[in-house]
Amino acid sequence: MRIKYSLITLLALSSINAEEISLESVSVTATKIATPTKDVSQSIAVVDEQMIDDRNVLNIQDAIKDIPGVNAESSTNSPSPRLIIRGAGLKARYGVREIMVMKDGVPLTDPDSFTRFDFIDMQDVSSIEVQKGPGSINAANTTGGVIQLVTKSVFEDGKDRIKIGVGDDGQKNVNLKVRGTLSEKDFASFTFSKRAIDNSWRDNNDFDATQATLKYGHIFEDESTLETEFSYTESNMNLPTSMTADEFEVFKETGEQHDTSAQWQHSARDSKIFAINAKYEKEIGDVLFKPRFYFNTWDHFHPVTGLINDATDNSVYGTDLELNYNHKVFNTEASLVAGVTYKTDITNDAKKYEYADLNTSTISGYGGPKTVIVQTLSNNKGDLAQIEDSNTVLYGAYLMETFSPAEDITIDMSTRIDKLSFDISGNEITAYDYSAQNYVTGAGLYNIDKTYNLFSAKLGAIYKLTDTTNIYGSIGTANQAPTGSEIGSAQEEDISLDKSTSINYEIGLKTRTENLLLDLAIYQNDVNDEIIQIQDADGHVIYDNAGKTKKRGLELNTVYRVSDALDIGGAYAYSDFKFVTFEEQVGYGGGAHWETRDGNALPYIPKNQYSLFAALKMKNGFKARVTTRSWGSYYMDNANTEKYEGYDFVTDLMLGYEYHTHSIQLNINNLTNEYYAMEALKDANGGVSYKAAAPVSGMVTYSYRF
């Protein structure tokens, strides 16, 4: 009912004083050549700059959480989302796996598929493109899809801006962006952001970040261009614990999460990152050369379950040498994209420590009394537990041809071949043992030397049904290798992890008219040897290959122009993801055994997920946006023994007013203050845990463009 009243209010306002707004499709880089979304033979969603500003997006999950087929939630209310595209990424305990994330064509994803979002300044992003499914030439060692962040180019003229925001829970945000012309051929821009939030409604969940980015661009006499970027981020993030069933009931009554019984009370991720990238573009006849080079160095302090990670010497080097060739096939215009890539991730002398300050207890156990860790008291480092060096290398080549054999038909064919190598060595002095609930003698010296050959390809076709509507079909495939940590975890259980193979079949329809945008996609994704996360009763995470999974779904996204000032729309995703063949290890010790999960639904992914919105932009400067989303019920475990009910109509509201160069805006998230779980899990032996989503929060932001 509250959504109905909100829509009626916006409809009435839109008839008073309207400013014409555009519903044209946005060109994207899914094929590495700017292409309207209607002409891309796969499901793709674009979040434009207007939506980013309207939502006051500071974290990537806030920008993409309403895209059908995308599950984006953060249990920390900070730039640390759990991100899943059509089931890919489900295995990740933190961060993002199986999904390639790029910024201006430069991969942010490490060679082993891990992505950190804490050093992305979303206030410098002008659009976000989400490409779903395997087979993209952008995606190395990735089966889930690609997220492309497009930032504000130093060559683009635009208003300078200062933005200041304050809100509840200690929210603060300051952002400054300036751009200048140094000479006729030289340009520079500088962006500075500082953010903080206390999240006082629960323990150990404050966050702050300081970011600075300097860009320089030069246009040469031959019209070729060079654009460079230097960025620095310092991010400090405390990660809250999960809750038991009883503690979750308290949260649902009070909206507060304090004094939980979780063992590891002091998780965190503090990072410092310095990054450089350079992009050069030169056109010679029908060929455009686009080489890119990038480097970043980072350190982090990362207390997690059992151990404290402290890595201070980490470097990533990479290059992408690309060319675009415009030519003719069948006497019609065609394009060829080709390139080679290389990326290496080097970590030297990474250390893990035991927790120094612990509350312990002596309990009765098999063989007599034993001392167990009850809770951490701080994240101070104790004795050295492990030291490790690693070198992960990914290199490959890609090729894509797009042509039209007939006037109304466009074909694209692509392939990519990569080689991924792990060289990891270390000394495990002590380790945390989940059954003993304490530190034990480690395995000693170890070495991981693994290589995976990875292949991906896609064949797509688009047929122009009418001037406004295209239909498409595609078949895509890709491999996904396990990460280094997953390989090591599996080896401890005497499990040899194989790469997975994903094959995606998809058909769809895309319509673009003056008043309507509509995308419909139906897909089936068959995955062999999918890497699955298993959690035993003590929280010990094990990785194994499922025999086979089948993921079938339907996605619908639509926007309708009600008037020149008002758009309404919605999105819906139906996800039927099941294990075809899979056996899971349950129990531990002498009682451990295997149980079949054949035919069961994958956990966490709701079968039904949908959102609705209305966006208003008036000629007199008033603007508003209301968005509501629902997340259906899902199974909490691989055994499908218990469901979490999900949530209904969690609503966000924006009200704003623009006057010349001034803008003031109010954003309220979770307007009706729903208390629900961002994630509900049940381990293989019956233990349940919940991670709370944030209650109602608001921020007022003032912007001045000069």
Beta strands, then each sheet from edge to edge (+ up, - down):
strand 1: 27-28
strand 2: 35-36
strand 3: 44-47
strand 4: 70-73
strand 5: 82-85
strand 6: 100-103
strand 7: 106-107
strand 8: 125-132
strand 9: 145-151
strand 10: 161-167
strand 11: 172-181
strand 12: 186-197
strand 13: 207-219
strand 14: 225-239
strand 15: 267-284
strand 16: 287-303
strand 17: 308-329
strand 18: 332-355
strand 19: 358-365
strand 20: 368-376
strand 21: 381-406
strand 22: 409-433
strand 23: 438-464
strand 24: 469-480
strand 25: 500-512
strand 26: 516-528
strand 27: 531-535
strand 28: 541-545
strand 29: 548-561
strand 30: 566-581
strand 31: 583-586
strand 32: 593-596
strand 33: 608-617
strand 34: 622-631
strand 35: 634-635
strand 36: 643-644
strand 37: 647-659
strand 38: 662-669
strand 39: 677-682
strand 40: 688-692
strand 41: 697-705
sheet 1: 1+ 2-
sheet 2: 3+ 8- 9+ 6+ 7-
sheet 3: 4+ 5-
sheet 4: 10+ 11- 12+ 13- 14+ 15- 16+ 17- 18+ 21- 22+ 23- 24+ 25- 26+ 29- 30+ 33- 34+ 37- 38+ 41- 10+
sheet 5: 19+ 20-
sheet 6: 27+ 28-
sheet 7: 31+ 32-
sheet 8: 35+ 36-
sheet 9: 39+ 40-
end
